[in-house]
C-alpha cells in the first residue's frame, strides 16, 4: 500500500513536509471559508458588520504580498501586516483590529486538526530515522505553528521554514532553493511531501527534488463518484461556512487517505456507517439546526420528539444544543394509538370505518382500527352478515354498509377500549410535566398526530416536521401552528424533493431500531407500560439503522467539536442538507444499494403483503415481487450487482486449478493477517486491539515495541 512512498523514503536523506492541508488541515471545502466565520464572530463581539470580509481578507493578503515584493523584494508577508491593511480599509480602531486578528487565530486553532494520512507518512519517516523538516507558505507566526505541531505530536523535526519569516515562497521555487542551501542536501536526496500540485509537486520537481503528493480530501472526494462530483461542483460557486464545514468533515472522514478510499465509483463503499455519516448525518443535523431556530423564534419551552422517527433527531438535537433553554422528551406515539384513544362518539367510529382499507381479515381490522382483540368480536353477528368467521377476508370491495353495521354493534366495547387507552395515554403525557409552550417533533406530513394530541389533551401544541404537505391545511387546528423544514405545506407529488419521491426510504432510515408502538396501558400495579408490536420481522432493518444512526451521531459530534461554543451560528439549509442523500436515492451504485438488500418496509396503515426496500438476492429477479418493491432504483442497481457476481463466479469456475502468482500472494497475506490478528488479540489490551482493528497502520506506527516496528517494516 505504501510501498511507493517507502521506496522513495528509503533513498532520501531529508524528508520535507508541507504543513497546512498535509499534516494539519481545516475540515472545510476551502480554507478561505474560515473568513466568513471570523466576520460572524467579530459582529457578535463588537456589533460591527464587516461586509464582504472574505473578499477583502483575500484582497489584502494579495495586495500586501505584491507591495512587499515591489518595495522590499519579499515574496511573503505576516498576518500582522495583512491586518494593518484590513484595519485601514474598514477604518477599525487599534482595539478592533487586534481583536479581529486574534479571532482569526482563534478560529484557526479551533478548526485545525491533524490529517491522518499525513500522520502516517510522518511516522513512517520517523521510524526510518530520517531527518524531518517542515516547509510552508504561511503568514501565521512560528510560535503559533510550533505549538500546533507539538500539540498534534509532529515534534521530532529538526527545523521548519516559513515563507513569512524567510521572505521566500515555495510557489516561486525560491524557498526550496533556500532550504537546499541551508541543509546542504543534494536535491535528489530531499523528498518533499505536500498536497498542492504546483507549490508542492511541479515546482520542487523542476529543481530535481523528489516529491510525493497527498491530495486534499475534498479533491479525492470529488473524484470518487459521479454523485460526489456533483455535490462538489454545486458547492464551488456559493456556500456558507456551515456548508463548507459539513463537506470538509465528510471528505476528511471518508476520503482523507488516498490508500484507504471506498471502492471506486461508489458513494459509501457499501458501508452503512459511512452512509449515515456522509448522507443521512447532514440531513438530521440540518433539521436539528432548524429546530434550534424555531424554538427561539416561537419561544418554545418543551420539545416532544415522537417515536420512532423522532429518536435520532432528539439524540442529535440534545448533543448539539444541550445548552439551549428548552426541555426535550421522547414520547411513544403512533397513528393507531392516537386514533383509538381519540374515539369519543359514533362519528369517530363511522369515520374510521369508512376510511380506505386494504385487504385484511375482520379480526385484524378490529384489532388495528379499534384495539379490540378477537375474543371480543361476536361471531354470531359475523355469520348473520354472511362472514364465515374471524378469518373472513374484507377489503376495498367489501360492503361498507355491512362493515359499519358489524362495527356499530360492537361500539360499547370500542368506547370502553378507547377510554382505557385514552386515560393511559393522557397519564403518560402528563407524567412529563410540561407546563409551558410545547411543540411535537416528527417526520411529518399532514399533522394528523398533532391534531389528535390537541383534541385529546385540550392543549395548544405546535408541530415541527421534517416535511409538511398541503393536506395539513385541511385541519384548522394545526395549519397555523405547524412548520416544515425541507418542505412547508408543499405538494406531496413534487419531484424536486427526495422526501416526496422517496418517502418510504426517508421513513425507513429515520425510524429508530425499535419495535413499533401500539398503545399505553396500566398494569396491575397501575404503572404505565408501553405495548409494542413484536410480530414484524424487522431485524435486518434494525441492524442497518443502528449503523446509519451511529454514523449520523458521529457526524453531529464532529460538527460540535469544530464549532465548540459557536453552534448558534451553524445552520444547514434544507436543499443542501439533503442533497447527497437525494442524489444517492436517484442514482445508487450497486455496492451501495446492497446495503438495503432484504430490508422490509413496515406500513401499519398499508397492505399486509411483504414490501422490501431492496428484495433479497434470491428474489431480485422474481417478477412477481416487483410490485412490492419500495426503492426501484436501488433494486435495479442491486440486480446489476447480482449479475456481475454471477459473471465473476463463472469466470472463476473456468480458471485453471493452479492459482496465479497474485492469488498465491493474496492468500499468503490473508493467512499472515489472521495469525497477526490472533497474536495481537492475545497479548494486548482491548483498547489497543480495537485500535489495531480500526487502523492497522497507525497501531504499528504508534507502537513502542522495537520488534513490532521491525515486523511492520518487513510486512508493510
N, C-alpha and C positions, 0 to 999 in steps of 0.2 A: 504493500500500500504506500509506504513512504520510501520505497527503495530508490526512486529517482532522486529524492531530496538527500537521502543518506549518501548516495554516490558522490554528489556534488559537495556535500558537507565534509566527507572524508578527505577530499583533495584540497580543502580550503584551510587557511591558517587563521583568518579573522572572519567572523560572521557579523554582518551589519544588519540590524533590524530597523525598519521604519517603525514609528511608534503608533501614530493615530490611524485607526482602521486596519492595523496589522496586529499589534499587541494589545492595544486597548481601543475600544470603539464606543461611539454613541449609538444606541439602538434606534436609529432614525432612518427614514427614507433618504434624507440628505442631511449632512452635518449643518448646513445653513439654517435648517428649520429650528435650531435652538434659539435663533434670534427672535422668532415670534413669541416664544415663551418668555424670553428676557423682557420684552416690551410689556407683556401682561403683568409680570411681577413688579416692574417699575411703576406701572399705573396703580397697582394695588397699594404700593408703599408710599407713593408720592402724589397720587391723584392727577398725574400729568400724562397725557396721551402722546406717545411718540409715533405719529402717523408714518407709515411706510418704513418702519425701523429696519426690517430685513434688507430692503434695497439700500437704505442709507448706510447700514453697517458694512455691507459688501463694497459699496462705492468708496467709503472712507478707507477701508483696508487697501483697495487697489490704488487709490489716489496717493495715499501715504507712501506706498511702495514705489510708485513712479517718481514722486518727488525726491525720495531718498536716493533713488538711482541717479537722477539728474544732478542733484545738488551735492551728494556725498559719495556717489559710486557704491552705495549699499543696495543690495538686492532685496533685503527684507527689513521689517520694522517690528517694534514691540507692541504689545497690547496697550501700554500707556500712551504711545504715540497715536495709535488709532483713536483712542478716546479723547485725546486733546482736540482732534479734528471733529469728532462727533459732537462734543460739547459746544464748539463754535457754530455748528450748523443748527443745532436745536436750541442754542442760547441757554445752556444749562449752567447752573451755579457750580462752584467747585465741589460743594457737598453732593449735589445731584450727579455730577459726572463721576465722582468717586463711587457713589452708591451704585450707579449703572455698571461700572466696571466690575465691582465686587459681585453684583448679581450675575454677570456673565461667568465669572469664576465659580460662583456657587452652582450655577446650572451645569457647567462643565463637570464639576466634581460630582454632582448628584447623578448625572447621566452616564459618565464614563465607567465602563466595566471591562474586565479582561475578555479578550476574544479567545475562545477555547482552542481554535485551530492554531492561533499564534502561540498560545501557551505550550502546545505540544511541540511545535517546531523549536521554541526557545529551550524547552527541557531537553530535547534531543541534542541541540548544540551544546548544552551544559554537560550532559553525560558523556559526550565525546571529547570533553575537556578543551573546547575551542574558546579562544578569546572572543568575547562578545562586545560589540559597540552599538550604540543607538544613534541613528541619523534621521533628523526630522526637519521638514519645512514647517515651522510653527512659531507663532507670535507669543504663546504663553511662556512664562519665565522658567528658568532652570529649577528653582526651588519647588514650584508648583508641580512640575513634571516629575521631579525626583521623588517627591512624596507619593505620587501616584504609583510610580514604579516599585517603591518599597512596599506600599500597601498591597499591591497585587503580586508580590513575590517575583518581580523581574529585577532582582537586586544584585546579581553577580556579574554585571557588565563592568568593563574597565574604563569606559569613557562614553559620554554622549555629546553629539554635536548638533547645536540648534542653529537654524538659519538666522533667527533674530539676534543671536549673540555674535555669530561669525560675520553676518552681513552677506552671506553667500547662500544660494539655494540649490537644492537637488535638481529642480526642474531645468535650470540653466546649465547644470553639469558642474558648476564651479565648486559646490560643496563637496562633491565626490573627489574632485581633484585635491581639494584642501585635506580631506580625510586621508587620501593616499600619501600625501606629502608628510602629514603628521605621524601616521602609523608606520611609514617606511615599508609598507606592504606592497608587493607587486600586484598589479591589477588582477592578474589571473589567479591569485591566491586569496582574493577578497570575494566573499559571497554576500550579496545584498538581497534581503527578503522584504517585500512590500506588496501593497495592493494596487498601486497606481500603474497603469500600463505605460505611461510616459515617464513620469518622475522616478519611478522605482524599477522600471524594466528597460525600456528602449534607451534612455539616456545613459545609465551606467553600462549597459551592454556596449554602447558606442565607444566607451572608454576601456573596453577589454575586461570589465568586471563581470563575474558570474552573477546570475540573478535567479531568483525563484519567486514566482508570483502567488500571492494569496488573495484572489479576487474578493471584493466586498460581498457580504452575504446577500445584499439586495441584487447585485449583478447575477449571482448564482441562482437566486430565486426567479429572476426574470427569464433565465434561460432554461428553467426546469420543465415547464409545460406551457401549452397554449393558454390555459386559464390564468396561470401566474403572470405570463407575459402581458395578458390583457389588463390584469389588475395594476401592474407596474406602469404600463403605458398610460392608463387613465389617471394615474396619480402624478404624472410628471408635470403637468401644467398648473394644477391647483390642488392644494392640500393644506389642512390645518396642522398645527403641532400635534394634536391628539391623533390625527390620521397617520402622520409621519411616524409617531411613536409606535402605533399599532403594527404598521407594516414592518418597521425596523425590528420589533421584538419577534414577529413571526419569522422574518428572514434569519435572525440570529438563532432562533430555536431549531429551525428545520434545515437551514441552508448555510450555516456558518463554515462547515468543513467540506471542502471540495472532494475529500476522500470518503465522506460518510453521508452522502446525499440519498434521499429517497430514490426509488427506481425511476430512471429517466422517463419523462413524459407523464408520469403520474403526479397528482397534486399532493398526495399524502403517503405514497408508498404502501397503501393498503393498511395504514396504522390508524385505528380509531382515536387514540390519544392525540396524534398529530392533527387529525381532522377536528377534534374538539378544541385544540389549541388555536389552530390557524383559521378555521372557518366558523365554527359554532361559537367559539370564545368571543370574537368581536361582536357578534350579533347579541349575545346576552349582556356583555359588558356595555354595549351601546344602549340597550334597553335600560340597564341599571342607571347609566348616566342621565338618561332622560327622566327616569323616575325621580332622581335626586332633584332635578329642576322642577318637576311637577309638585312635589311635596312642599317645596319652598314657595312657589308661586301661589299654590292653593291653601297654604297654611294647614297642612295635614298633620295630625298628631299621631295617627296609628296607620300602619300598613298591614293588611292581612293578605298573605300570599296563599292562594288556593291550591289544594292538591289537584293533580300531581304535577301540572305544568309549572306551578309557581315555586317548587322547591329549589331548583337550580338558580332561579332568579333571586330568591331570598338569600341563598348562600353567598352569591356574588355581591348582592347589594350590601349585605352585612359586612362582608370583607372590605369593600371599597369605601363604604360610608358609615363606618361604625361610630364616627363622631357626630353623625347627623342627629339633629334633635327630633327624632321620630322613632317610636317603638315599632318593632316588627314581630309578627306572629305568623306561624304556619297553621293553616286550618284545613282539615279534611272536608272536602265537599265534592259533590257530583251532581249532574243534572237529575239523576234518578233520586238521590237523597232529598234534594230540594223540591223536586216535583211532588213526591209522595208527602213530604212534610207540609207542602203548600195546599193540600186538598182540604177545603173547608166547607164546600157546598156541592150541590148537584151539578152546577155549571162547570166546576173544576173537573168533575168526573167525566162529564159529557165531552168537554174539550179534549181531554186526554184520549178518550175512546175514539173520537172522530179524527184524531191526528193520523197521518200516514203510518202504516205499519208494514214491516217486511214479513215474509213467510216465517211462521213460528207455530208453536203449539199453544193451545188455550191455557195450559198451566204455566208455561213460560211467559205468556202475555200478562197474566195476573201477577206473576212474581216481579217482572220487570217494571210494569207500569204502576202497580198499586202496592207492591210489597207483600202480597198475600201468598202464603205457601199453599201447595196443592191440597193439604188436609182440610183447608177452609173452604174449598170450592165444592159446591153442591153438584154432584154428578147426575142427580135426577133431573136438575134443570138443564144440564147439558144435553141429556138424552131427549128431553122434551123439545129441544131445538135442533134435533137431528145430528148431534155431535156424539161420536162413538165413545168418547171418554176424555180423560185429561190429556192424552197424547194426540188428540184430534188436531189436525193442521188448520190454521187460518192464515189469511194473507190479505193482499191488496184487494182481491176479488171477493173476499168473504163479505156477506151482507152486514153492513154497519148497523142496520136496524136490529138484526138478530143479536149482534155482538153487544149493542147498547142495552138490549133487554136483559141479557145474561149479566152484564156488569152491574146494572142498577139493582138487580135482585140482591147483589152482594154489598150494596152501598153501606149498610150498617157496619159490616166488618171492615170495609175500606176506610170509613171515617174513624173507627177505633184504632186501626193501624196508623192512620195519618196523625192522629192526636198523640199517640205514643212516640212516633218518630219526631214529630214537631217539638214536643217537650224536651226530648233528649238533645235535639239539635240546638234549640234555644239555650238550654243549660250549658252545652259545650261552648257556644259562642260567648255567653255571659261570663264564663269562667276566665276568659282572657282579660276581663276588667277594663274594657275600652270605654273611656268616658269622654274623650274629645272627638274631634273631627276624624272620621275613619274612611279609608279607601281600600277596596279589594284590588288585588293584582292577579291577572290571569292572562292566558294567551289570547283570548277574545272569543267570539266575534260580534255577537248580537246583544250582549249584555243580559242574557237570559238569567244567569245565576245572580247577577246584581239585582235584577228585578225581583227575584224570589227573596233575596235577603231583605230588601226594603219592605216587602209585604209581610214577611214573617216576623221581622224584628220591629217594624213600625219605626224605623230609624233612617235618617238621611245617610246614604253611603255613596261615596264616589267610586268610580271604576277606572283603573288604568290598565290598558291592554296592549299587547304586542301589536294587535291589529283590530280595528273595528270596521264592520261593513255597514252599508246603508240600511240594512234591516234593523239596526239598532234604533233608528228613528221611529219605528213602529211603537216603541214604548215611551210614552211621555215622561215616565218616572226616571228613566236613565239617559235619555238622549242629551240632556243638558248637563249631566254630571259624569259623563264618561269621555275618555280621550284615548286615542290610539297612537302608537309610536311609529310603526312602519307605514300603516295606512290608518287614516282617521276618517271614518264614515265614507269608505270607498266602495266601489262596485266589486262584489265577490269574484266576478269573472274577468277582472282586469288582468292583462297579461304582462304588465310591467313589473309586478312584484311577485317574488317567489312564494310568498305566503298564500297567494291565490292559485298559482299554477301547480304548487307542490305542497298543498295544505297538510295532507296526511303525513308527509315526510317531516315537516316542521313539528307537528304534534308528536310524532314518534321520538324525535331527538330531544324535545323539551321535556317530555314526560319522565318523571322520576322512576328509578328502578325499584318500584314498589308495586304491590298488587292494587288493583283498582278498588276504590272505596264504595261501599254500598250504603251504609247508614250508621247513625249513632244509636246505641241502646243503653239502658240502665241495667246493670247486672243485679244479682240478688242482694248485694250489699249497697245498692243504689249508687255505685260508681259508674261513670260514663265510659263506655268502651266503643271502639271502632270495629265495625263489621266489614270485612273485605272479601273480595271475590278471589278464591284460591283455585278456581277451576280452570282459568285461562292459562294455556301453556305460553308463558311469557319469558322463559328462562334465557333464550337466546338474545332477545331484545334487552333484557336486564343487564346481561354481561356487556353488551355493546354500549349501552347508555352509561354504565359505570365508567368505562374508559373515556367516552366522549366528554362526560361531565368532569372527569378528573382533568382532562386537557384544558377545558374551559376555565376551571378554577385556577390552574397554574398560570394561564394567560392573565387572569384577573390579578393574581398575586404579583406577577411581573409588572403589570401596569402600576399597581400600588407602590412597588419598590422603586420604580422610576419616577413617579410623581411625588412620592412621600407626602408632604403636607399640602400639596397643590392640587389635590383631587377635585376641588370645586371648579378648576379651570378645564378639567377633562370632559370632553363631550364628543360622541361619535354620531354624526347624522345618519339616519336610517339607511339611505341609499348606499353609503359607504360600509356601514356595519354588516350588511347582508350581501355585499357584492360578490365576494368569493364563494359564499355559500350557494347563492343562486346560480352562479356560473357552473359550479360543480354539479348541481342538480340537473342542469340543462345538458352538460357535456362531461359526463364522468368517464374516467379511464377504467377499463375492465378490472384492473387490480384494485382500484378504489371502490368500484361498485360492489365487489365481492364482500366488502365489509358488512353489507346488509343482506347477504345471502341467507335465506331461511328464517328471516325475522318476520314475525307475524304482526299485523296491524289489528289492534283491538278497537272496535267501534261498538259501544254498548247500544247505540241508537240505530245501528245499521243491521244488515243481514247477518245471519249466524254462520254463513259459509266462511271457510278459512281464506283470509286475504293476506298475501305476502307482500312485503316491500320489494324484495327480490326472491323468487322461488328457490327452493333447494336445488342443488346442481342436478339431481336426478329428475327434476320436474321442469327444468328450464325449457326443454324442447317439447313439453307436453302442451298441445294446442288447447286442450280443454281448460287449462288453468289460466290462460292468457287474460280472460275477462276479470279475473280476481287479482290481478297484479296492480299494486299501488304505484310503483315507480317504473314506468315503461322504459325511460332512457337507461336507468340502471340495469334493468333486466336484459335489454338489448346488448349493453356493454358486457354484462356478466356472461351472456351466451357466447360472445366472441372469445372470452377468456376460456370457456369450456372447450370450444372448437380448437383454440390454439394449444390447449393442454393435450387434447386427443392427438393432434398432429405431432406434437413433440414426443408423445408416448410411442406413436407408430415409428417415428424416426429412430428412437432408442431401440425398439424391438428389432429393427433391421440392421443395427450396428454389429460389427464383429464382436465376438465374445471377449477378445483381448482389448482391454481399455487402452486409450492412447495416453501419452505422457501427461497431458493436462489433467485427465481424470485420476491417474495414479497420484499425482501431486495433490490434487484436491482431497482425495480420500485420506492421504497421509496426514495432511494438515488437520482434517477433521478428527482423526484419531488422537493426534497430539493435543488438540484443543480440549477434547473431552477429558483426557488424562490430566492436563494442566488445570482445568476447572475442578476436577476431583481433588487434586493435591491442595489447591488454594482453599477449597472449602474445608478441608481437614485441619489446616494449620493457621487459619486467620479468623478474625472476629467476624460477626455477622455484618458489622458496618463496613469493614474492608472488603468482604466478599460482595456486598451489594455494590460497592464502588467498582470492583472488578467487572461485575455484570453490566454495570451502566456504561463504563468507558474503560476498556481493557488497556488502551494506550496510556491513559492518564494514571491508571493504577500502577503500572510498571515504572513509568517515569517519575512518579512521586515516591516510589519505594526507597527505603533507607538501606535495604539489604543489597550488598555488592553482588552476590550470586544471582539474585533476581534480575539485576540490571545486565549482567553478562548474558544470562539466558535470553532476555528480551533483545539484546543486540544481535544474538545469533538467529533467533526465530522471527523477529520482527513483529 
